């Protein structure tokens, strides 16, 4: 587990949310857990991509970024390329 107390707080908050699902019907419970996983994945993927882009902008190599992110340098290269190809959104 991380030694950052913020991570522990967030994990405990998610655990409380999940424990609150115990009394729900299985279909609702499963749907909510899937929605939670998707939402957390979207947020953490965006933060990871942003952090990797910031590291690259500071001159970090792909292997160094990968070591910090727990990814191969090829996966880092791919994700950075994908993130830079995405449209900026509505203007």
Wavefront OBJ file of the C-alpha trace (Angstrom):
o trace
v 0.000 0.000 0.000
v 1.104 3.545 -0.639
v 2.544 5.533 2.228
v 0.623 8.571 0.978
v -2.305 9.078 3.386
v -4.464 10.498 0.593
v -4.363 7.156 -1.213
v -5.411 5.356 1.974
v -8.275 7.806 2.429
v -9.506 7.322 -1.129
v -9.243 3.536 -0.863
v -11.238 3.583 2.377
v -13.860 5.816 0.776
v -14.246 3.432 -2.170
v -14.410 0.483 0.257
v -17.239 2.233 2.162
v -19.100 2.812 -1.089
v -18.716 -0.854 -2.057
v -19.789 -2.052 1.403
v -22.925 0.054 1.008
v -23.873 -2.040 -2.007
v -24.158 -5.270 -0.014
v -27.913 -4.998 0.530
v -28.762 -4.204 -3.089
v -30.058 -6.688 -5.624
v -27.197 -8.411 -7.486
v -28.023 -6.774 -10.840
v -27.937 -3.276 -9.346
v -24.850 -4.064 -7.276
v -22.935 -5.386 -10.280
v -23.995 -2.466 -12.475
v -22.812 0.050 -9.890
v -19.471 -1.718 -9.389
v -18.895 -1.777 -13.152
v -19.783 1.915 -13.401
v -17.420 2.695 -10.518
v -14.561 0.781 -12.147
v -15.131 2.556 -15.467
v -15.255 5.981 -13.811
v -12.121 5.357 -11.754
v -10.353 3.988 -14.817
v -11.193 7.077 -16.860
v -9.952 9.428 -14.161
v -6.779 7.517 -13.349
v -5.931 6.885 -17.019
v -6.226 10.601 -17.766
v -4.042 11.467 -14.765
v -1.470 8.847 -15.778
v -1.315 10.141 -19.342
v -0.988 13.711 -18.094
v 1.779 12.760 -15.696
v 3.652 10.849 -18.389
v 3.358 13.807 -20.776
v 4.687 16.139 -18.081
v 7.627 13.821 -17.427
v 8.398 13.633 -21.147
v 8.223 17.439 -21.391
v 10.820 17.590 -18.611
v 13.112 15.393 -20.673
v 12.514 11.994 -19.093
v 13.157 8.973 -21.276
v 10.448 6.443 -22.071
v 12.125 3.756 -19.945
v 12.353 6.093 -16.960
v 8.693 7.043 -17.321
v 7.739 3.394 -17.708
v 9.652 2.411 -14.576
v 7.753 5.025 -12.553
v 4.381 4.188 -14.134
v 4.757 0.412 -14.037
v 4.546 0.165 -17.820
v 6.884 -0.940 -20.571
v 8.570 1.839 -22.508
v 6.623 0.701 -25.584
v 3.325 1.057 -23.725
v 4.420 4.545 -22.597
v 5.270 5.470 -26.194
v 1.899 4.173 -27.385
v -0.102 5.971 -24.684
v 1.730 9.251 -25.248
v 1.089 8.991 -28.978
v -2.597 8.178 -28.396
v -3.010 11.073 -25.973
v -1.431 13.551 -28.390
v -3.651 12.345 -31.264
v -6.906 12.892 -29.386
v -8.950 15.894 -30.463
v -8.881 18.820 -28.083
v -12.669 18.760 -27.819
v -15.268 21.383 -28.707
v -13.986 24.922 -29.011
l 1 2 3 4 5 6 7 8 9 10 11 12 13 14 15 16 17 18 19 20 21 22 23 24 25 26 27 28 29 30 31 32 33 34 35 36 37 38 39 40 41 42 43 44 45 46 47 48 49 50 51 52 53 54 55 56 57 58 59 60 61 62 63 64 65 66 67 68 69 70 71 72 73 74 75 76 77 78 79 80 81 82 83 84 85 86 87 88 89 90 91
